[in-house]
Amino acid sequence: MKKSLDRTIHLDNIGEYMLVDTERNFVVLGERFNASLEQIAEYLD
């Protein structure tokens, strides 16, 4: 899971979180840093 470090919000960075499969280097959820912690927890359950 990665947190957006950008302080400005724009189309490619909404300012929340991204879930990444590190073995495949693939974004699983929140490709524009638009996933909330609740969405990530729900996905992982």
C-alpha positions as CSV (number, residue, x, y, z in Angstrom):
1,M,0.0,0.0,0.0
2,K,1.3,3.4,-0.9
3,K,0.1,6.8,0.3
4,S,0.1,9.7,-2.0
5,L,2.9,12.1,-1.1
6,D,1.8,14.9,-3.4
7,R,0.2,17.8,-1.6
8,T,-1.7,19.0,-4.7
9,I,-4.8,17.2,-6.0
10,H,-5.1,16.7,-9.7
11,L,-6.6,14.2,-12.2
12,D,-3.8,11.5,-11.7
13,N,-3.5,12.0,-8.0
14,I,-6.6,12.2,-5.8
15,G,-4.5,12.2,-2.6
16,E,-5.5,9.0,-0.9
17,Y,-4.0,5.4,-1.3
18,M,-2.9,2.9,-3.9
19,L,-2.7,-0.9,-3.3
20,V,0.1,-2.5,-5.3
21,D,1.0,-6.2,-6.0
22,T,4.8,-5.9,-5.5
23,E,5.5,-9.3,-7.0
24,R,4.0,-8.3,-10.3
25,N,4.5,-4.5,-10.0
26,F,0.8,-4.1,-10.7
27,V,-1.7,-1.6,-9.2
28,V,-4.6,-3.6,-7.7
29,L,-6.7,-0.8,-6.4
30,G,-6.6,3.0,-6.5
31,E,-4.5,3.6,-9.7
32,R,-4.9,7.3,-9.3
33,F,-4.3,7.3,-5.5
34,N,-8.1,7.3,-5.1
35,A,-8.7,4.3,-2.8
36,S,-9.7,4.9,0.8
37,L,-8.4,2.8,3.7
38,E,-11.9,1.4,4.0
39,Q,-11.9,0.3,0.3
40,I,-8.5,-1.4,0.7
41,A,-9.6,-3.2,3.9
42,E,-12.8,-4.4,2.2
43,Y,-10.8,-5.6,-0.8
44,L,-8.3,-7.5,1.4
45,D,-11.1,-9.3,3.3
